[in-house]
Amino acid sequence: MTPALSPDLMPIAKLLDRSRPQVVVVVGTGVAINATGRAHASWLGLLKHGIRHLVQKQFQAEGGKKLEASLEAAFSPFNLQSALQHANLVEQALNTPDEQAFAQWLESAFADFKARKEEKAKAPLQVLRDLHEAGALLLTTNYDSLLSEITGVPPVTWEEHADFHRVITRQKAGILHIHGHWQRPSSIVLGRSSYDRVVADADLQQLFRTLWLDWSWIYVGCGDGVDDPNLGCLLEWSKGWGDSGLPDFFLARDDKAREIAARSSKPSNLQVIGYTSHDELPDVLRSVTPTARCWPFVPVD
């Protein structure tokens, strides 16, 4: 049964109920963490996974412990610049002695990265699939294949400019991975230097800005993800448009929602909507999801 629609969700439902909804759902690590229960679904957890991998391959155990302790300090309390610097150290070490070593680590982290079988774990992914089938774009900061596996459409990374453009113009089905996908190691955005590379990609940033201007964005499971240098750069640029921007929505648990809403740096077009617990998210998304349409990708015999 479809849950009752609350007044603050009505604008989202109206956007999605159009025949060609101009809606992007931004999927953060919170969705992957809840779906898999894996610690390395988070940025910090993945960096720790990388350190443990390095200890197995080349690091001395004591050096790994010191690096992990220093990394923990950068995340508690969270300091973005320090976290980026530590992530850069881990990323550089994982690329030693060559890029093949980095690819092997990614495979060890994500080749068997699957959603748990419990219905509660799969529910958010299933609702995201329904939103995709109703015409919304799915864009993620995650490196995994969870969204491709649930929707049956391929990942498209920020490096693939032409295909990225085809997806946002509805010429191609794809999951947009703005920080890379594990099967394309060169696309992975993990530390400061790789973040600098994606921010400096003028063509990608132009596509990104076009997507922001023409579509409404719904952030799901993003937490502090909007602070990263890539999304953060876009949101800082977006402030220049003032109140003329299309409405965007940030869905989060009540405590995080209050924190985001209170930020002076919050873009004026961003509306924050809270819910009581992570278990409630599938019902929230289901309440705004129209009956799945067969448009825009219909196999024809």
Phi, psi and chi 1 to 4 in degrees:
 res  aa     phi    psi   chi1   chi2   chi3   chi4
   1 MET       -  135.0 -179.7  179.9  -64.9      -
   2 THR   -73.4  127.9  -57.3      -      -      -
   3 PRO   -67.6  157.0   22.8  -31.2      -      -
   4 ALA   -62.9  145.3      -      -      -      -
   5 LEU   -91.4  121.7 -172.9   61.8      -      -
   6 SER   -78.3  155.1   64.6      -      -      -
   7 PRO   -58.2  -36.5  -25.1   34.0      -      -
   8 ASP   -72.5  -15.7   53.7   -7.2      -      -
   9 LEU   -94.0  -10.3  -67.4  170.4      -      -
  10 MET   -56.7  -43.1 -174.7   67.1   73.9      -
  11 PRO   -60.1  -35.8  -24.0   34.6      -      -
  12 ILE   -67.1  -44.4  -60.1  177.9      -      -
  13 ALA   -60.3  -39.7      -      -      -      -
  14 LYS   -66.1  -39.6  -72.2 -178.4  177.2  178.8
  15 LEU   -63.2  -41.9  -72.4  169.7      -      -
  16 LEU   -76.7  -18.4  -73.9  163.0      -      -
  17 ASP   -84.6    0.7 -156.5   35.9      -      -
  18 ARG   -73.5  158.4  -63.1  172.8  178.9  173.3
  19 SER   -67.5  -30.5   59.7      -      -      -
  20 ARG  -128.6   77.0  -68.9  173.6   65.4   88.2
  21 PRO   -65.4  126.0   22.4  -31.6      -      -
  22 GLN   -92.0   69.8  -63.6  -73.8   99.7      -
  23 VAL  -129.1  129.5  174.1      -      -      -
  24 VAL  -110.3  125.4  178.7      -      -      -
  25 VAL   -98.6  115.2 -178.0      -      -      -
  26 VAL   -91.5  114.8 -175.9      -      -      -
  27 VAL  -103.1  119.3 -178.7      -      -      -
  28 GLY  -100.4 -173.4      -      -      -      -
  29 THR   -67.0  -23.1   57.7      -      -      -
  30 GLY   -57.4  -36.1      -      -      -      -
  31 VAL   -66.9  -44.5  170.5      -      -      -
  32 ALA   -66.9  -39.0      -      -      -      -
  33 ILE   -60.7  -47.5  -68.0  168.1      -      -
  34 ASN   -68.7  -34.3  -71.5  -32.2      -      -
  35 ALA   -73.2  -38.0      -      -      -      -
  36 THR  -103.8  -27.1   65.4      -      -      -
  37 GLY    70.9   10.0      -      -      -      -
  38 ARG   -87.6  132.5  -59.7  -74.0 -168.0   91.9
  39 ALA   -63.2  -34.6      -      -      -      -
  40 HIS   -82.4   14.3   66.7  -83.5      -      -
  41 ALA   -72.6  -22.8      -      -      -      -
  42 SER   -90.2  163.1   71.4      -      -      -
  43 TRP   -62.1  -49.9 -171.9   27.6      -      -
  44 LEU   -61.0  -46.0  174.0   59.6      -      -
  45 GLY   -61.5  -37.2      -      -      -      -
  46 LEU   -68.2  -39.9 -176.6   60.2      -      -
  47 LEU   -64.2  -39.0  -68.5  170.3      -      -
  48 LYS   -64.6  -40.5  -72.7 -177.8  176.3 -179.6
  49 HIS   -58.5  -41.9 -176.9  -74.9      -      -
  50 GLY   -63.2  -40.3      -      -      -      -
  51 ILE   -64.4  -44.2  -67.4  171.7      -      -
  52 ARG   -62.2  -37.6  -69.7 -168.2  -68.5  -89.0
  53 HIS   -62.9  -41.1  179.5   83.3      -      -
  54 LEU   -65.2  -37.7  -71.8  168.2      -      -
  55 VAL   -62.9  -38.8  168.4      -      -      -
  56 GLN   -67.4  -31.7  -68.6  177.1  -11.5      -
  57 LYS   -97.9  -43.7  -62.3  -66.1 -178.1 -178.7
  58 GLN  -147.1  -28.0   53.4  178.6  -74.9      -
  59 PHE   -77.4  151.2  -89.8   23.2      -      -
  60 GLN   -76.9  147.1  -67.8 -175.9   -9.8      -
  61 ALA   -57.9  -39.2      -      -      -      -
  62 GLU   -65.1  -40.7 -171.1   60.7   32.7      -
  63 GLY   -63.5  -38.2      -      -      -      -
  64 GLY   -65.0  -40.1      -      -      -      -
  65 LYS   -64.0  -41.6  -72.4 -179.5 -179.6  178.5
  66 LYS   -65.1  -42.7  -72.1 -178.8  178.4  179.1
  67 LEU   -66.0  -39.8 -179.0   55.1      -      -
  68 GLU   -66.8  -39.0 -172.2  165.0  -24.4      -
  69 ALA   -64.9  -41.8      -      -      -      -
  70 SER   -64.7  -39.0 -179.7      -      -      -
  71 LEU   -63.2  -44.4  178.0   68.5      -      -
  72 GLU   -57.5  -41.7  -75.3  -87.5   13.8      -
  73 ALA   -63.2  -33.0      -      -      -      -
  74 ALA   -71.3  -22.5      -      -      -      -
  75 PHE  -101.7   -8.0  -82.6   79.4      -      -
  76 SER  -142.5   95.9 -176.2      -      -      -
  77 PRO   -73.1  155.9   28.8  -35.5      -      -
  78 PHE   -68.0  127.5 -177.9   69.4      -      -
  79 ASN  -128.0  108.8 -179.1  -60.5      -      -
  80 LEU   -58.0  -47.3  177.3   60.7      -      -
  81 GLN   -64.9  -41.8  -62.7  -52.2  -44.2      -
  82 SER   -66.6  -40.0 -178.1      -      -      -
  83 ALA   -62.2  -42.3      -      -      -      -
  84 LEU   -62.8  -40.6  -75.0  168.6      -      -
  85 GLN   -65.5  -43.1 -168.3   57.9   41.2      -
  86 HIS   -66.2  -40.5  -80.0   80.4      -      -
  87 ALA   -61.2  -34.8      -      -      -      -
  88 ASN   -66.1  -40.0 -148.9   54.0      -      -
  89 LEU   -61.2  -44.9  -67.5  172.8      -      -
  90 VAL   -64.9  -43.9  176.3      -      -      -
  91 GLU   -61.7  -43.8 -174.5  175.6   24.5      -
  92 GLN   -64.2  -41.6  -71.0  174.8  -12.5      -
  93 ALA   -65.3  -37.6      -      -      -      -
  94 LEU   -69.7  -22.0  -72.6  165.5      -      -
  95 ASN   -87.4    7.0  -88.2  -74.4      -      -
  96 THR  -102.5  132.4  -56.5      -      -      -
  97 PRO   -86.9  -10.0   31.8  -35.5      -      -
  98 ASP  -157.2  178.1   52.1   40.4      -      -
  99 GLU   -65.2  -24.5  -65.5  177.2   -4.0      -
 100 GLN   -63.8  -33.9 -174.4   59.2   35.8      -
 101 ALA   -63.6  -39.1      -      -      -      -
 102 PHE   -65.1  -42.9 -169.9   65.4      -      -
 103 ALA   -62.5  -39.1      -      -      -      -
 104 GLN   -65.6  -38.7  -70.2  171.4   -7.7      -
 105 TRP   -64.4  -45.5  166.3   64.1      -      -
 106 LEU   -58.9  -40.9  -71.9  170.8      -      -
 107 GLU   -63.4  -40.7 -175.6  172.9    3.9      -
 108 SER   -64.9  -29.7   73.5      -      -      -
 109 ALA   -83.5  -34.6      -      -      -      -
 110 PHE  -123.4   -8.4  -66.9  109.7      -      -
 111 ALA   -60.8  -34.8      -      -      -      -
 112 ASP  -114.7   28.8   63.7  -13.6      -      -
 113 PHE   -82.6   96.4 -166.2   82.9      -      -
 114 LYS  -124.7  156.2  -53.3  -69.0 -176.4 -175.9
 115 ALA   -71.0  146.2      -      -      -      -
 116 ARG   -67.1  159.1  -69.6  172.9  -68.2  173.4
 117 LYS   -78.2  -19.5  -65.4 -178.8  179.3  179.9
 118 GLU   -61.2  140.1  -64.4   88.2  -14.8      -
 119 GLU   -58.4  -37.3 -169.0   60.6   34.5      -
 120 LYS   -63.2  -34.2 -174.7  168.9   69.7  172.4
 121 ALA   -75.2  -35.7      -      -      -      -
 122 LYS   -81.5  -20.9  -65.5 -172.7  -64.3 -176.2
 123 ALA   -56.3  -46.2      -      -      -      -
 124 PRO   -60.8  -39.2  -23.1   34.2      -      -
 125 LEU   -66.5  -38.8  -67.0  173.4      -      -
 126 GLN   -64.8  -39.2  -68.4  169.1  -21.7      -
 127 VAL   -70.1  -36.6 -178.8      -      -      -
 128 LEU   -63.3  -38.1  -71.8  169.1      -      -
 129 ARG   -60.2  -43.5  174.8 -159.6   59.5 -156.1
 130 ASP   -64.0  -38.3  -66.3  -16.9      -      -
 131 LEU   -64.4  -40.5  -76.2  168.1      -      -
 132 HIS   -62.8  -43.6  178.7  -94.7      -      -
 133 GLU   -67.6  -23.7  -69.5  178.6   -6.2      -
 134 ALA   -84.2   -0.7      -      -      -      -
 135 GLY   113.4   -5.4      -      -      -      -
 136 ALA   -75.0  149.2      -      -      -      -
 137 LEU   -85.3  145.3  -68.4 -174.2      -      -
 138 LEU  -109.3  123.3  -63.2 -176.5      -      -
 139 LEU  -125.8  134.7  177.6  151.9      -      -
 140 THR  -136.1  150.1 -176.9      -      -      -
 141 THR   -92.0   -1.5   56.8      -      -      -
 142 ASN   -84.6  158.7  -57.4  -19.5      -      -
 143 TYR   -99.6   -9.3  -45.9  112.2      -      -
 144 ASP   -85.1  179.9   57.9   69.4      -      -
 145 SER  -106.8   14.8  -61.1      -      -      -
 146 LEU   -57.6  -44.4  -66.7  174.7      -      -
 147 LEU   -71.1  -36.3  -66.7  174.8      -      -
 148 SER   -66.2  -38.5  -74.8      -      -      -
 149 GLU   -68.5  -36.4  -71.5  170.8   -4.1      -
 150 ILE   -79.4  -29.3 -163.6   71.4      -      -
 151 THR   -97.7  -23.3   61.3      -      -      -
 152 GLY    80.2   13.4      -      -      -      -
 153 VAL  -114.1  153.3  -59.1      -      -      -
 154 PRO   -78.4  158.0   30.2  -36.9      -      -
 155 PRO   -74.6  145.0   27.1  -33.1      -      -
 156 VAL  -129.6  119.5  174.0      -      -      -
 157 THR   -93.1  167.5   72.3      -      -      -
 158 TRP   -63.3  -20.9   64.4  -87.9      -      -
 159 GLU   -73.2  -24.3  -72.5 -173.4  -34.3      -
 160 GLU   -91.9   75.4  -58.6  163.3   86.6      -
 161 HIS   -57.5  -46.2  -66.1  169.6      -      -
 162 ALA   -63.6  -45.6      -      -      -      -
 163 ASP   -69.3  -35.0  -81.6  -15.3      -      -
 164 PHE   -57.8  -44.9 -161.1  102.3      -      -
 165 HIS   -66.3  -39.2 -179.6 -108.1      -      -
 166 ARG   -62.8  -36.5  -69.5 -174.9 -177.0  101.6
 167 VAL   -67.5  -45.4  171.5      -      -      -
 168 ILE   -75.9  -12.6   68.5  175.6      -      -
 169 THR  -104.8   12.0   53.7      -      -      -
 170 ARG    64.6   26.1  -54.7 -173.1 -166.4  -88.2
 171 GLN   -88.8  -13.4  -60.2  175.5   68.6      -
 172 LYS  -151.0  144.4  173.3 -175.3  172.5   72.3
 173 ALA   -87.7  137.2      -      -      -      -
 174 GLY  -173.2  157.6      -      -      -      -
 175 ILE   -98.9  121.3  -53.5  -61.1      -      -
 176 LEU   -81.8  118.1  -62.5  175.3      -      -
 177 HIS  -107.0   97.7  -75.6 -101.0      -      -
 178 ILE   -79.4  -10.5   62.1  169.8      -      -
 179 HIS  -119.1   18.2  -68.7  161.4      -      -
 180 GLY    98.5  169.4      -      -      -      -
 181 HIS  -131.8  143.6 -176.1  -92.9      -      -
 182 TRP   -61.0  -26.4   72.3  -88.2      -      -
 183 GLN   -81.6   -4.3  -70.4  177.0  -46.3      -
 184 ARG  -124.9   80.1 -170.0 -179.0  175.5  102.2
 185 PRO   -53.7  -35.1  -27.6   36.3      -      -
 186 SER   -64.0  -19.0   65.1      -      -      -
 187 SER   -88.0   -9.0   70.3      -      -      -
 188 ILE   -69.2  127.4  -65.2  -63.5      -      -
 189 VAL  -109.7  108.0  177.5      -      -      -
 190 LEU  -126.4  -45.2 -169.5   60.8      -      -
 191 GLY  -121.0 -171.9      -      -      -      -
 192 ARG   -58.8  -45.2 -179.4 -177.9  -61.8  -79.9
 193 SER   -67.0  -37.8   56.3      -      -      -
 194 SER   -74.0  -32.4   51.2      -      -      -
 195 TYR   -64.2  -41.3  -93.2  108.9      -      -
 196 ASP   -60.0  -35.9  -72.5  -14.4      -      -
 197 ARG   -67.3  -42.4 -168.9  159.7   59.2   92.7
 198 VAL   -73.1  -35.4   73.0      -      -      -
 199 VAL   -68.6  -31.9  170.1      -      -      -
 200 ALA   -82.6   -6.1      -      -      -      -
 201 ASP   -77.7   96.0 -173.1  -34.3      -      -
 202 ALA   -60.8  -40.0      -      -      -      -
 203 ASP   -65.5  -43.6  -69.4  -21.5      -      -
 204 LEU   -63.9  -44.4 -177.6  -82.4      -      -
 205 GLN   -63.9  -32.3  -66.8  -58.4  -38.4      -
 206 GLN   -66.5  -42.6 -178.8   60.4   50.5      -
 207 LEU   -61.8  -41.4  -72.3  170.2      -      -
 208 PHE   -59.6  -46.3 -137.8   20.3      -      -
 209 ARG   -68.9  -37.7  -68.4  175.0  177.4 -177.0
 210 THR   -61.2  -41.4  -62.0      -      -      -
 211 LEU   -63.2  -39.0 -167.0   58.1      -      -
 212 TRP   -68.6  -39.9 -176.3   88.4      -      -
 213 LEU   -68.3  -35.4  -73.0  169.3      -      -
 214 ASP  -100.6  -13.2  -67.0  -16.8      -      -
 215 TRP  -128.0  151.0  -62.1   63.0      -      -
 216 SER   -87.0  138.4  -74.3      -      -      -
 217 TRP  -107.5  137.0  -67.3   37.5      -      -
 218 ILE  -120.0  116.4  -56.7  172.3      -      -
 219 TYR   -91.2  125.8  -62.0   86.1      -      -
 220 VAL  -129.2  125.0  176.9      -      -      -
 221 GLY    66.7   28.1      -      -      -      -
 222 CYS   -91.9  -25.2  -71.5      -      -      -
 223 GLY    53.1 -119.5      -      -      -      -
 224 ASP   -90.4   11.0  -67.5  -45.9      -      -
 225 GLY   -61.0  -26.8      -      -      -      -
 226 VAL   -71.4   -6.7  -67.4      -      -      -
 227 ASP   -88.1  -11.1  -65.4  -33.6      -      -
 228 ASP   -65.7  159.3   77.0   57.2      -      -
 229 PRO   -60.1  -27.3  -25.9   35.6      -      -
 230 ASN   -79.2  -62.7 -167.9   18.6      -      -
 231 LEU   -62.5  -38.4  -83.0  176.3      -      -
 232 GLY   -60.8  -38.6      -      -      -      -
 233 CYS   -64.0  -43.0 -178.4      -      -      -
 234 LEU   -63.7  -44.8  175.6   72.0      -      -
 235 LEU   -68.3  -33.3  -67.1  179.1      -      -
 236 GLU   -65.4  -43.4 -173.8   62.2   32.6      -
 237 TRP   -61.7  -37.6  168.8   85.2      -      -
 238 SER   -64.7  -24.2   74.9      -      -      -
 239 LYS   -62.1  -25.2  -66.9  176.6 -172.7  176.4
 240 GLY   -64.5  -17.1      -      -      -      -
 241 TRP   -90.8   -5.3  -66.8   89.4      -      -
 242 GLY    55.6 -135.0      -      -      -      -
 243 ASP   -83.1    0.5  -65.6  -29.4      -      -
 244 SER   -80.8  -11.7   70.0      -      -      -
 245 GLY   -67.1  151.3      -      -      -      -
 246 LEU   -64.0  153.4  -64.3  174.5      -      -
 247 PRO   -67.7  133.0   24.0  -33.7      -      -
 248 ASP  -116.2  160.0  -67.8  -21.2      -      -
 249 PHE  -137.8  136.1  -54.8   88.4      -      -
 250 PHE  -115.7  112.2 -167.0   98.7      -      -
 251 LEU   -97.6  127.0  -53.9 -176.0      -      -
 252 ALA  -157.3  162.0      -      -      -      -
 253 ARG   -59.8  152.4 -155.8  171.2   60.7 -178.4
 254 ASP   -52.0  -41.8  -75.0  -29.6      -      -
 255 ASP   -65.3  -44.0   52.4  -12.0      -      -
 256 LYS   -69.0  -37.3  175.0   56.5   67.8  173.4
 257 ALA   -61.0  -43.1      -      -      -      -
 258 ARG   -63.4  -39.8  -73.1 -169.0  -66.8  -90.7
 259 GLU   -64.3  -46.4  177.6 -166.5  -32.5      -
 260 ILE   -64.1  -42.9  -63.9  -68.1      -      -
 261 ALA   -63.5  -30.2      -      -      -      -
 262 ALA   -83.4   -9.1      -      -      -      -
 263 ARG   -70.0  131.7  -67.8 -175.7 -176.5 -177.9
 264 SER   -68.6  -22.1   59.0      -      -      -
 265 SER   -84.7   -2.0   60.1      -      -      -
 266 LYS   -64.7  128.8 -177.9 -177.9   74.3   66.7
 267 PRO   -57.7  145.0  -23.4   34.1      -      -
 268 SER   -67.2  -21.7   58.2      -      -      -
 269 ASN   -89.2   -1.1   73.3  -44.9      -      -
 270 LEU   -92.3  117.2 -175.6   63.6      -      -
 271 GLN  -101.5  130.9  -58.0  174.0   34.9      -
 272 VAL  -103.2  129.0 -177.0      -      -      -
 273 ILE  -125.2  123.9  -60.1  172.4      -      -
 274 GLY  -100.3  156.5      -      -      -      -
 275 TYR  -139.4  163.4   47.2   84.7      -      -
 276 THR   -77.1  -36.3   55.8      -      -      -
 277 SER  -149.1  162.2   71.9      -      -      -
 278 HIS   -60.2  -31.8  -68.0  -54.3      -      -
 279 ASP   -65.0  -19.3  -69.1  -15.0      -      -
 280 GLU   -82.1  -18.5 -169.8 -178.9  -15.7      -
 281 LEU   -55.2  -46.3  176.8   59.7      -      -
 282 PRO   -57.1  -39.4  -25.9   36.1      -      -
 283 ASP   -67.5  -37.1  -75.7  -20.2      -      -
 284 VAL   -61.7  -48.2  170.5      -      -      -
 285 LEU   -67.5  -38.6  -66.7  176.4      -      -
 286 ARG   -63.5  -32.2 -160.8  173.2  -71.9  115.8
 287 SER   -69.1  -22.2   72.7      -      -      -
 288 VAL  -104.3   -1.0  -60.4      -      -      -
 289 THR   -86.9  119.3  -54.6      -      -      -
 290 PRO   -71.1  166.5   27.1  -33.1      -      -
 291 THR   -53.9  129.2  -56.7      -      -      -
 292 ALA   -54.4  130.6      -      -      -      -
 293 ARG   -96.2  155.3  -54.2  179.5 -176.9   91.2
 294 CYS   -82.3  -17.1   57.3      -      -      -
 295 TRP   -70.4  147.8  175.6   90.3      -      -
 296 PRO  -101.5   -1.2   33.8  -32.8      -      -
 297 PHE  -118.6  101.3  -55.6  107.2      -      -
 298 VAL  -116.0  114.4 -173.9      -      -      -
 299 PRO   -62.1  131.0  -17.5   30.5      -      -
 300 VAL  -118.6  129.6  177.2      -      -      -
 301 ASP   -84.3      - -173.8   -6.5      -      -
